[in-house]
Amino acid sequence: MTDIRVTVKPLSGTLGAQIDGVDLSGGLSNQEFVQIRDAFHRYSMIVFRDQDLTPEQHIAFAQRWGTININRFFRPVDGHPQIAEVRKEPDQQRNIGSGWHTDHSYDQVPALGSILYARIVPDFGGDTLFASMYLAYEALSDGMKDMLSGLKAVHGSEQSFGVSVASKSEGFATGRYQNADKATQQAVHPVVVTHPATGRKALYVNPEFTVRFDGWTQEESEPLLDFLYQHASQPHFTCRLSWARGSLAMWDNRCTWHCALNDYHGQRRLMHRITIDGEPLHPQSDGLVEQHNHTIKTMLTKII
């Protein structure tokens, strides 16, 4: 028997969809979960409205997707280390996540997705922007795609959460961030990845955590990375999500960026976030990458 309660409403022509007809507090049937998972893969970001969840129910929903990644740097919710607080108080100037980024790209096995639940929202402002790295990749020229296909990039946590930034960070000063000494993660990932569920190619670098291209210096990397960042953040690749108390959004970290707007000074905003472990990211095609590298080596041999 077909379950017709779950409805999916696209939020934009780029990415994002609202899921209606679901009460997450009561758990999900297998059929409901399959419908939601399919929408997640199709739209890369999904949002549920008017949810009334306990921390335990938030965790239970997250566990349907996989293993929870315990965040090292955000202050956890009391009694629930699986949930990270994303908080800004009225007297604080900086918010969390204001720059374009992809959660946990500095991990050897990056996160599948993040699940953010709105507990306290400001009267105005505090929206989140999302950008599709599928569309960003697909809009590149064939020549740029060919060049990027054999590249890998180094991602790290130190420049955002490390000891060198802790002393001048409001996040650490106010206790919203912690464990600066643990910001030692560094990982190398393909610049272009094939999504394990959809098979679509996506750009996988981001301004917050990508350090440089593997085998390149930072100075050599900056011009090309800056181009990719400006390209990928163009408005026609994005979707804007407005929050209300009880909204829960989940986004795919393997094919999206996001950033939180800091336009609600003097107001409180409190969100609870859970991050789900993913799987190793692979290039667009191992065979294509090998062929690409062989072609470059052949060209260089002829030049020499």
C-alpha positions in Angstrom: 0.0 0.0 0.0 1.4 3.4 -1.0 2.0 5.9 1.8 0.7 9.2 0.4 1.3 11.3 3.6 4.8 12.4 2.6 4.8 15.3 0.2 7.9 17.1 -1.3 7.8 20.7 -2.3 10.9 22.2 -4.0 12.2 25.4 -2.5 14.1 26.6 -5.5 15.2 25.7 -9.0 18.7 24.8 -7.7 18.4 22.7 -4.5 16.3 22.3 -1.4 12.9 20.8 -0.7 10.3 21.0 2.1 9.0 17.7 3.4 5.4 17.8 4.7 3.2 15.2 6.2 5.8 13.8 8.6 6.0 13.9 12.4 9.6 13.0 13.2 8.9 12.7 17.0 6.9 9.5 16.3 9.6 7.8 14.3 9.4 6.8 10.6 8.2 3.8 8.8 10.6 2.2 6.4 8.5 3.4 3.5 8.5 7.0 4.8 12.3 6.9 5.3 12.9 5.7 1.8 10.8 8.6 0.4 12.7 11.1 2.6 16.0 9.6 1.6 15.1 9.8 -2.1 14.2 13.5 -1.7 17.4 14.1 0.2 19.4 12.6 -2.7 17.4 14.5 -5.3 17.4 17.9 -3.7 20.6 17.8 -1.5 18.9 19.7 1.3 15.5 19.0 2.9 13.6 20.8 5.7 10.8 19.7 8.0 8.6 22.4 9.6 6.8 22.5 13.0 8.7 19.6 14.6 8.6 19.3 18.4 11.6 17.1 19.2 13.4 16.0 22.3 17.1 15.5 22.1 16.5 11.8 22.1 14.1 12.0 19.2 16.6 14.2 17.3 19.3 11.6 17.9 16.9 8.7 16.8 16.2 10.4 13.5 19.9 11.0 12.9 20.7 7.3 13.6 18.4 6.3 10.8 21.0 7.7 8.4 24.2 6.3 9.9 26.7 6.7 12.7 26.8 10.0 14.5 30.0 11.9 14.4 30.8 13.5 17.8 31.9 17.0 17.1 35.3 17.9 18.6 35.1 21.7 18.6 31.5 22.8 19.3 30.1 22.8 22.9 27.8 19.8 23.3 24.3 19.9 24.6 24.3 18.9 28.3 23.8 15.2 28.7 23.9 14.6 24.9 27.4 14.7 23.5 26.0 13.6 20.1 24.4 17.1 19.7 26.5 20.2 19.1 25.2 23.7 20.1 25.2 26.4 17.4 24.6 29.4 19.6 24.7 33.2 19.4 23.7 35.3 22.4 22.4 38.9 22.1 25.7 40.4 23.3 27.9 38.4 20.8 29.0 39.9 17.5 30.2 36.8 15.6 28.0 33.8 14.7 29.1 30.3 13.9 29.4 29.3 10.3 29.3 32.7 8.6 31.6 31.7 5.8 30.9 29.3 3.0 32.0 25.8 4.0 31.3 22.1 3.9 31.2 20.4 7.3 34.0 18.1 8.3 35.9 18.2 5.0 39.1 18.0 7.1 38.2 14.4 8.2 39.7 11.5 6.4 36.2 10.2 5.8 34.0 13.4 5.5 30.5 13.7 6.8 27.5 12.4 4.9 25.3 15.2 6.2 24.3 17.5 9.0 21.0 17.8 10.7 20.2 21.2 12.3 17.2 21.8 14.5 16.0 25.3 15.4 15.2 25.7 19.1 15.4 29.5 19.4 15.3 31.8 16.4 15.5 35.6 16.1 12.5 37.7 15.2 14.2 38.4 11.9 17.4 37.4 10.1 19.5 34.3 10.7 18.8 32.6 7.4 21.1 29.9 6.0 22.3 29.9 2.4 23.1 26.7 0.5 24.9 26.2 -2.8 24.9 23.3 -5.1 28.3 21.9 -6.0 26.7 19.7 -8.6 25.6 22.8 -10.5 28.9 24.6 -9.8 30.8 21.8 -11.4 28.5 21.3 -14.3 28.8 25.0 -15.2 32.5 24.9 -15.6 34.1 24.7 -19.1 35.2 21.4 -20.5 38.8 22.6 -20.3 38.5 23.5 -16.6 36.7 20.2 -15.8 39.6 18.3 -17.5 42.2 20.1 -15.5 40.4 19.6 -12.2 39.7 15.9 -12.8 43.2 14.8 -11.8 43.7 17.2 -8.9 43.4 16.5 -5.1 43.2 19.1 -2.4 44.4 19.3 1.2 41.7 20.2 3.8 42.5 21.1 7.5 40.9 22.1 10.7 43.7 24.1 12.2 43.1 27.4 10.4 39.5 27.5 11.8 39.7 25.8 15.2 43.4 25.6 16.1 45.5 27.1 18.8 46.8 29.8 16.4 43.3 31.3 16.1 41.8 30.4 19.5 43.3 33.5 21.3 41.6 35.9 18.9 38.3 34.0 18.4 35.1 35.1 20.1 33.9 31.6 19.7 36.6 30.2 22.0 36.4 33.2 24.3 32.7 32.6 24.9 33.0 28.9 25.2 31.1 28.1 22.0 34.2 26.4 20.6 36.5 24.1 22.5 39.5 21.8 22.2 41.7 24.0 20.0 44.6 21.6 20.7 42.7 18.9 18.9 42.5 20.8 15.6 45.2 18.7 14.0 43.1 16.9 11.3 44.3 17.1 7.7 42.9 15.1 4.8 43.4 14.9 1.0 40.3 14.5 -1.2 39.7 14.7 -4.9 38.7 18.1 -6.2 35.9 16.5 -8.2 34.0 13.7 -6.6 31.4 11.2 -7.7 28.5 11.2 -5.3 28.1 7.6 -4.0 24.3 7.6 -4.1 23.5 9.7 -7.2 26.5 9.2 -9.4 26.6 12.9 -10.2 29.9 14.8 -10.2 30.4 17.6 -7.7 33.1 20.1 -6.9 34.7 19.3 -3.5 36.7 22.3 -2.2 35.5 25.0 0.2 36.8 28.4 1.4 36.8 27.5 5.1 38.7 24.2 5.2 40.6 23.7 1.9 44.2 24.7 2.4 45.8 24.1 -1.0 46.0 21.6 -3.9 47.9 18.5 -3.1 51.5 18.9 -4.4 51.1 22.6 -4.9 52.1 25.5 -2.6 49.5 27.7 -1.0 50.7 30.6 -3.2 50.3 28.5 -6.3 46.9 27.2 -5.2 45.3 30.5 -4.3 44.4 31.9 -7.7 42.6 28.8 -8.9 40.9 28.2 -5.5 39.7 31.8 -5.4 38.3 31.4 -8.9 36.4 28.3 -7.9 35.1 29.9 -4.7 33.8 32.9 -6.6 32.3 30.7 -9.3 30.6 28.3 -6.9 29.0 31.0 -4.7 27.1 32.7 -7.6 23.5 33.4 -6.6 22.0 31.1 -9.3 23.6 28.1 -7.6 22.1 28.9 -4.2 19.0 28.5 -2.1 18.0 30.5 1.0 16.4 28.8 3.9 14.4 30.9 6.5 14.1 29.3 9.9 11.3 29.1 12.4 11.2 27.5 15.7 10.8 23.7 15.2 12.3 23.7 11.7 14.8 20.8 11.1 17.0 20.8 8.0 19.4 18.2 6.7 21.9 18.8 4.0 24.4 16.7 2.0 27.9 17.7 2.8 29.3 15.9 -0.2 27.6 18.1 -2.8 26.6 21.4 -1.0 28.1 24.4 0.7 26.3 26.4 3.3 26.8 29.7 5.3 24.8 31.2 8.2 23.9 34.9 7.8 24.9 37.1 10.7 22.2 39.8 10.4 20.4 39.5 13.8 22.6 41.4 16.3 21.1 41.8 19.7 19.0 38.6 19.4 19.4 35.0 20.5 19.7 32.1 18.1 20.1 28.5 19.3 20.3 25.5 17.0 21.2 21.9 17.8 23.3 20.1 15.2 24.1 16.4 14.6 26.6 15.3 12.0 26.4 11.9 10.3 29.5 9.9 9.3 30.0 9.3 5.6 32.2 7.1 3.5 35.5 7.8 1.6 35.2 10.1 -1.4 36.3 8.9 -4.8 37.3 10.9 -7.9 34.8 11.2 -10.7 36.3 8.0 -12.1 39.4 6.2 -11.1 40.0 5.2 -14.7 39.5 8.7 -16.0 41.9 10.1 -13.4 44.6 7.5 -14.3 44.1 8.3 -18.0 44.3 12.0 -17.3 47.5 11.7 -15.3 49.0 9.5 -18.0 48.1 12.1 -20.7 49.8 14.9 -18.7 52.9 12.8 -18.1 53.1 12.0 -21.9 52.7 15.7 -22.7 55.5 16.6 -20.4 57.8 13.9 -21.8 57.2 15.3 -25.3 57.9 18.9 -24.1 61.1 17.8 -22.4 
